[in-house]
Amino acid sequence: MLNGVPAEHAGAAGGVLETAAQLGMSLGVTVLGLIFAAGRSAFGAALLGNLGLAVAALPLLYGRRQPRPAM
């Protein structure tokens, strides 16, 4: 997946890829937890808070993109 990334940016690109994977897994666990804990108010509320924080973090992930240098 990182074939198009220049060697000097490989570390940063790997970090962004890992962050996106972790965020995706967090969202998946949250959604599944909400499905299974629909009747429990405190646990469901905590999962909704987690989902809200994860969704709020998405613009931070995409807002830091820098333009690619011309080749």
C-alpha positions in Angstrom: 0.0 0.0 0.0 2.9 2.4 0.5 4.5 1.8 -2.9 3.8 5.3 -4.1 5.3 7.0 -1.1 8.8 8.5 -1.4 11.3 6.8 0.9 11.8 10.0 3.0 8.1 10.0 3.9 7.7 6.2 4.5 7.7 6.5 8.3 5.0 9.2 8.4 2.9 7.3 5.8 3.2 4.1 7.9 2.0 6.1 11.0 -1.0 7.5 9.2 -1.9 4.1 7.8 -1.7 2.5 11.3 -3.7 5.4 12.8 -6.4 4.9 10.2 -6.5 1.2 10.9 -6.8 1.7 14.7 -9.5 4.3 14.2 -11.5 1.9 11.9 -11.2 -0.9 14.5 -12.3 1.4 17.3 -15.4 2.4 15.3 -16.2 -1.2 14.5 -16.0 -2.3 18.1 -18.1 0.7 19.1 -20.8 -0.1 16.6 -20.9 -3.8 17.5 -21.0 -2.9 21.2 -23.9 -0.5 20.6 -25.8 -3.3 18.7 -25.3 -5.8 21.5 -25.8 -3.4 24.4 -28.9 -1.6 23.2 -30.8 -2.3 26.5 -28.1 -1.2 28.9 -28.2 2.6 29.4 -24.8 3.3 31.0 -22.8 1.0 28.8 -24.7 2.2 25.7 -24.1 5.8 26.7 -20.3 5.2 27.1 -20.2 3.6 23.6 -22.1 6.5 22.1 -19.5 8.8 23.6 -16.7 6.7 22.2 -18.4 6.8 18.8 -18.7 10.6 19.0 -15.1 11.0 19.8 -14.0 8.7 17.0 -16.1 10.5 14.5 -14.8 13.9 15.8 -11.3 12.7 15.2 -11.8 11.9 11.5 -11.4 15.5 10.3 -8.1 15.7 12.2 -6.9 12.7 10.2 -7.8 14.2 6.9 -7.2 17.8 7.7 -3.5 17.4 8.0 -2.9 16.3 4.3 -0.2 18.2 2.5 -0.1 18.7 -1.2 2.2 16.4 -3.1 5.3 17.9 -4.6 5.4 18.1 -8.4 7.5 15.4 -10.0 
